[in-house]
Amino acid sequence: MEEGGKQLCEAAKNGDAEKLKTLIDSGADVSYFDGEGLTPLMHAAQLGHAAAVKALLEAGAPWNALNPSNISAGDLAMNAGHEEAYELLLNAGIQAELVLGTIARRENNNGEWNDDYLEDRVSFSEDKLMDAENKAVMMAWENPLMEAHAKAVCSNGGHILNIGFGMGLVDTAIQKYSPASHTIVEAHPNVFQRMLDDGWDKKENVTIICGRWQDVVHELPTFDGIFFDTYGEYYDDLREFHQQLPVLLKPGGIYSFFNGLCGGLKMDGDLHNWWYYDYT
Ligand SMILES: C[S@@+](CC[C@H](N)C(=O)[O-])C[C@H]1O[C@@H](n2cnc3c(N)ncnc32)[C@H](O)[C@@H]1O
């Protein structure tokens, strides 16, 4: 078994897709980690061998496995500028998230909304917001990212929407830009109570809405900037929110979001990626 794995790594380094297929057909383990903690897929990805990446993904190689530095095959391809290999890995990740999200949703609640997180208590400490399982919903170290998101979504000024208050980091940053209006949608009752305790309902340009975005989105006006960062949701929810954007965002408006969709076989918590879209 180990010998097969080593041979796979060798073939992956050489970009030999035919050899990979022969080895896979003879039972070699595509999940093999070599002495450096790299899988065959990571070797193919970091050298930009797209055909080898494709063959390994088709054989079920784990796209989200991490090397000892917590780096996935997708990261390796991206860092080395191998666009084709990176696209293959990104698509594999998105497809897996879609399928796993749908299965998880069905298993959890027969297709109904997963409201475990929203029904359980959350707790605040100085630098964290934790859920009932002691997993971090939000942490203070994310502040610089939140400030960057706020800067992006406020760059046109005007009317701003934020979905998911958490620790209020992004909302505090948004307030520094003095938007014409600042609407915040928050679903968790404990978090919402915290917003009231901290006087967010008293701020002149702020409207706070207690509820799931799914339940209130159709009553919202349009915005010049929108930020989205929820917790305990699935990729499907993010996609569903993105489908609302053509109506919710004014022409030329800026949208940015935070999510937990990156590879995470060895990861705890919620490491976020970020992108922003400019709907011009
Ligand atoms: C990661 S935190 C947001 C952190 C925030 N960006 C900050 O800067 O502190 C996610 C928040 O989204 C809220 N949330 C989860 N699901 C939601 C939903 N469907 N609609 C609105 N808010 C939701 C959670 O209660 C939580 O407060």
PDBQT file of the ligand as one rigid body, heavy atoms in Angstrom, charges set to zero:
ROOT
HETATM    1  C1  LIG A 301     -19.293  35.382  12.437  1.00  0.00    +0.000 C 
HETATM    2  S1  LIG A 301     -20.508  36.325  13.248  1.00  0.00    +0.000 S 
HETATM    3  C2  LIG A 301     -20.417  37.896  12.466  1.00  0.00    +0.000 C 
HETATM    4  C3  LIG A 301     -19.258  38.688  12.936  1.00  0.00    +0.000 C 
HETATM    5  C4  LIG A 301     -19.278  40.123  12.476  1.00  0.00    +0.000 C 
HETATM    6  N1  LIG A 301     -18.970  40.231  11.082  1.00  0.00    +0.000 N 
HETATM    7  C5  LIG A 301     -18.319  40.972  13.290  1.00  0.00    +0.000 C 
HETATM    8  O1  LIG A 301     -17.623  41.798  12.664  1.00  0.00    +0.000 OA
HETATM    9  O2  LIG A 301     -18.242  40.844  14.511  1.00  0.00    +0.000 OA
HETATM   10  C6  LIG A 301     -21.984  35.677  12.563  1.00  0.00    +0.000 C 
HETATM   11  C7  LIG A 301     -23.247  36.298  13.098  1.00  0.00    +0.000 C 
HETATM   12  O3  LIG A 301     -24.312  35.944  12.187  1.00  0.00    +0.000 OA
HETATM   13  C8  LIG A 301     -25.467  35.656  12.959  1.00  0.00    +0.000 C 
HETATM   14  N2  LIG A 301     -26.340  34.819  12.125  1.00  0.00    +0.000 N 
HETATM   15  C9  LIG A 301     -26.284  33.480  11.927  1.00  0.00    +0.000 A 
HETATM   16  N3  LIG A 301     -27.223  33.087  11.055  1.00  0.00    +0.000 NA
HETATM   17  C10 LIG A 301     -27.884  34.211  10.679  1.00  0.00    +0.000 A 
HETATM   18  C11 LIG A 301     -28.965  34.458   9.787  1.00  0.00    +0.000 A 
HETATM   19  N4  LIG A 301     -29.531  33.481   9.092  1.00  0.00    +0.000 N 
HETATM   20  N5  LIG A 301     -29.410  35.730   9.643  1.00  0.00    +0.000 NA
HETATM   21  C12 LIG A 301     -28.815  36.748  10.339  1.00  0.00    +0.000 A 
HETATM   22  N6  LIG A 301     -27.791  36.567  11.206  1.00  0.00    +0.000 NA
HETATM   23  C13 LIG A 301     -27.324  35.325  11.369  1.00  0.00    +0.000 A 
HETATM   24  C14 LIG A 301     -24.887  34.971  14.181  1.00  0.00    +0.000 C 
HETATM   25  O4  LIG A 301     -25.798  34.964  15.273  1.00  0.00    +0.000 OA
HETATM   26  C15 LIG A 301     -23.653  35.786  14.464  1.00  0.00    +0.000 C 
HETATM   27  O5  LIG A 301     -23.928  36.854  15.320  1.00  0.00    +0.000 OA
ENDROOT
TORSDOF 0
